[in-house]
Amino acid sequence: MLTIHASKQDTITLDNKEFFFLAGILGSDRLLGIEDPFQGYLAEEIAEEWDVVKASLLDKGYLIEEDNGVELAMPPKVFSRVAIAGLAERSCWLSYKRNNETFEGYLHVTNERVVQVCKSDNDCQYKLDELGTVDEACCRLVDEMDLKDYAPADTPALLLSKKKFGEIYGRAVNLSLEDLSDELAAATSDVEGSIALARCMKFRTAEGEMHLSTWNGSSWETQNAAFVVNESMNWLVRMSTSGDQDWLTASPASKQQFQEMLLLWLKQSA
């Protein structure tokens, strides 16, 4: 499992019940990617669970009893990471594969810091790491994804059906390069661009998908993007998110262009 290189601070590991209780203390009820472990519980059952979880958090040092023995406090690094994960209004779900290694997790973003939340090997446990500023996190991210510096200046974006692209992409490994190029050309009416995209799809060394979400006060608004990388270049794929739309654009993007797009995306509500 890949992890984006975190800061020198220790990783915080919480199980789903610990995570929910700590986020709830801070007033969050919208943890992305984590199912409510108390769904269907009665109030008295939740109270009983709190006693068990509190003991665990105290043992880990993620909660501290004040001098009076009644009030509880969170150490600063626990407080900041849980607060950002539970209250940030910008978030990016990222999943990618590079060669035989995979990564999946959330980046929760404020104007100052980025916190990464990933499942550990135990499905009910989550690792919280601080990645630094938005600029620092984006730089680390594009390095981890092994994006290439080159992008041809004269290759226009390709426009086609999202559904058709997904169908072709799913069969790419089993098609010859010529057949893959022909199918893309038929869908885009761009022979030259289709050859370049087909070569990237056929001999890809990395691929991934991103869901970038912004909290509007009542719900998350999400934009989707994907990317595919081979030994020489990257293609950035943007697609429709509405169920009644079916469009997709694919365009070459250098590592710098990709990083600038990601920065703009993550800072759009700053």
N, C-alpha and C positions, 0 to 999 in steps of 0.2 A: 504494500500500500504506500503510495507516495504521500508525502505531506509537504505543504509549502513551508519553507524554512521559517521557523518562528524566531522571535526575539530570544534573548538569553534568559528571560524569565521562565520559570518552571511552567510546564503544562498543567492545567487544572482538569481533572477528570471527575465528571459527575454522572451518576445514573439518572434515568429519566425522571424519577420521583424527586431526587435532590434538585435537579435542574428546575422542575416545575415549582417546587416550594420556594427556592431562592428567587426565581423570576417573579413569583406571586408576591413575595415580600416587597419587591421593588415596584409593584403595580403593573406588571406585564401579563397579558393573557393572550399573546399572539406569537408564541415561539414557532418559527418556521421549521418545518421538517421534523417536528417531534409530536407524536400523537399524545393526547392527554391520557396519562396513566391512571387517572382517577375517574374516567368516564363511567357512569353507572354506580359510583360509590355513594353511600349515604353520608350525611354530614358527620355522624359519629364515627364512621369508618375512616373518613379522612382525618379526623382528629387523632385517631389511634395511629394512623400511618405517620402523622407529623411527629409523634413522640419517637418513633423508630428512626425516621429520617434525621431528626434533630440530633439524635445521639450519634449517628453516622457522621454528620457534618462537623460536629464538635470533635469527634475523634480524628477526622482528617485535618482539622484546623481551618476549615472553611467557614465555620462560625466560631465566635469567641464570646464567652460569658463575661459580662461586665462585672465590676467589683461587687455589685449588689446581688449577683447570682440570679437576677431575674431578666434583665435586658440582654439581648443578643446583638452582636455586631459582626459585620463581615470585614475581613482584612481587605485593604485597598485593592489588591490585584484581583481578588474574587469579585468584589463589588463592581469594579470597572468592566470586567469581562462579561459578567452576567447582565449588567445594565445595558451594555452595547448590544449583546445578543438578543435581549428581550425588548429593547425600546428603540433601537435604531430605526430610522425611517427609510433606509436604503439597504438592500440586501442582494447578493448575487449567489444563486445556486450554480455550482460549477461541477461538471463531470467530464473527465477526459481520460484518454488512454494514450500512453506513450510507450511504444514497443510493447512489452508484456507487463507494464506496470499501470496501475489505475489510481485515480483520485476521484473522490466525491465529497463535497462538503459545501457549507455556506460561508460566505464572507459578509459580515454585518458591518456597516459603514456609517461613521459619523464624520463631521468635518475634520476631526483631529485624528481619529484612530480607526483601525480595522481589526476586528476579532474574527478568527476562523473557528468554526465549529464543525467537527467531523465525528462520525461514529467510530468507536474503537472496535477492536476485534469482537468484543461483546456487543451485540446489537442494542442492548439497553443502556450502554454507557457512551458518553460523549466527551471529546477532548476539546478544550477551549484554549486557543493560543492567540497571543497578540502579535500582529504582523507589522506594527508601526503605523506610519501615516498612509494615506491613500496612495501617494506617489511611490512610497517604498514598497507597499504591498503589490501594486501593479508591476513594478520592476521585477520583483521576485517571481511573480506569477508568469510573466512572459518568458522568463529564463527557465522556469520549471517545465513549461510546455514546449521548450526547444524550438521556438519560432525562428524562422530564417529572416535575414536582413533584406533579401532581395525581393523586389516586386517590379514587374515590367510596367513601364509608364504608358505603353500604348495598347494595353489590353482592356477593353471596356467591360463593364459588369454584364453578366448574363442574367436574363430574366426568363423564368419558367414557372410551371405549376409546382407548388410545394409537394403535392401528392405524387406527381410524376417524378420529381427529384428523389423523394424517399424511396420510391419503387426501384429506380435505377441504382441508387446508392446501395440498396440492400443486395443487389446482384453483382456489384462491381467486381468483387474478388473472383467471380466465376466467369466473367466476360473477358474476351481478349481486348487489348487496348484499342484495336481498330473498331470492334463492335461497340465498345463503351463510348468511344468518340462519336460514332455514327448516331447512337441513340441520343446523346446529349445534343448533337447538332440538329437532329430532327425536332427536339423539344425547344431549342433556343434560336434556331436559324443563324447561328454563328459558328462556322466551321473551325476557324482558327482558335477562338477562345475555348471551344468545346474540347479540342485536342489537348490544350494546356490543362484544363480542369480534369479531363479524363486521366492524364498522366499523374496528376497529383492524387486523385482518388485511387487509382490502381496501385500505386507504389507508396501509399501513405505510411508515414512513420509515427504520426500522432493525429488524433482526432478528438473532438470534444463538443460540448454543448453548454450554453449559459442561459439562465433565466435571470434577468435583472429586474428587480421589483422595487417599486416606490410606494410607500404608505400614504394614502390620500386623506387619512383621517378616519376612514371607515372600512377600507379594503385595500388590497394590494393591486397595483397596476403593473403589469408585467410585459416586458419585451423579450423576445427570444433571438438568440444568435447561435451559430455553430461555426466550427472551423475544421479544416483538414490541412495537413502539412506533409510534404515529402522532403527529399533530401535537399531541394533547392529553393522551394517557395511555399507560401501559405495562401489559402483561399479563405476568405471570410464570407459566411453565409448568413443573411438576414431573411426572416420569414414572417408571414402573417400569423397573428395570434387569435384573431376572431374566427369563430366557427364558420361564418358565412363567406370567408375570404380564402383564396387559394393562390397565393403568390410567393415567390422566393427570388432573391437576388444573390448571385455569387460573384465575388470580385477579388482579384489578387490584392493582398495587403502585406506590406513589409512588417517586420517586428515593431518598428517605431510607429507605424500607422496604427497597428493593432493596439499598442500600448496607449496611444493618444485617444483612440476610440473608447477604450476601457476607462481611462481617466475621465473623459467627458461624461460617460455614462454614469459612473459612480459619483460624480460631483454635480450631476444635473439638478439636484434639489438643494445644493449647498447655498 
